[in-house]
Amino acid sequence: MGMNLLRCPKCGFQFDIKYSRAMMCGSCNLSILGDCGYAICPKCGYEFSVKSSFRSSTDRWSLG
């Protein structure tokens, strides 16, 4: 299985989308639906869009 690496547009931290979803999305109701189109940086908590590309950096909202 390949890694789907993302880079946080706020802090620059690079992480695997699967790690982010496992660590950060447990309390989100959308997580049961699968891919919601957003990712949360495990380092700084910033949430951003990954729709249509893992390189997208469209902001949704920030957790911190």
C-alpha positions in Angstrom: 0.0 0.0 0.0 1.3 3.4 -1.0 1.4 6.5 1.2 -0.7 9.5 0.3 1.5 12.3 1.6 0.2 15.8 2.3 2.0 18.9 3.4 0.2 21.2 5.8 -0.2 24.7 4.2 0.0 26.3 7.6 3.0 24.7 9.3 4.6 22.7 6.5 4.5 19.4 8.3 4.3 16.4 5.9 2.1 13.4 6.9 0.1 10.5 5.5 -3.6 11.2 5.0 -4.4 7.8 6.6 -2.4 8.7 9.8 -4.3 12.0 10.0 -7.7 10.4 9.6 -6.9 7.8 12.3 -5.5 10.3 14.8 -7.6 13.4 14.2 -11.0 12.4 12.7 -12.4 10.0 15.4 -14.8 12.6 16.8 -16.1 13.8 13.4 -19.5 12.6 12.2 -18.3 12.8 8.6 -15.5 10.2 9.3 -18.0 7.4 9.1 -18.7 8.3 5.5 -15.1 7.9 4.4 -13.3 10.5 2.5 -14.9 13.9 3.4 -12.4 15.9 1.2 -10.6 17.5 4.1 -7.5 16.7 6.2 -6.3 17.9 9.6 -2.6 18.4 10.3 -1.6 16.1 13.2 1.0 18.6 14.3 -0.9 22.0 14.4 -4.5 21.0 14.0 -5.2 23.0 10.8 -7.9 21.6 8.6 -7.7 22.1 4.9 -9.3 20.8 1.7 -7.8 18.0 -0.3 -10.6 17.8 -2.8 -9.6 16.8 -6.4 -5.9 16.8 -5.4 -3.6 16.0 -2.4 -1.8 19.3 -3.2 -4.9 21.5 -2.7 -4.6 24.1 0.1 -8.1 25.7 0.1 -8.9 26.6 3.7 -11.9 25.4 5.5 -11.3 26.4 9.1 -8.6 26.2 11.8 -8.8 24.3 15.1 -6.2 26.5 16.7 
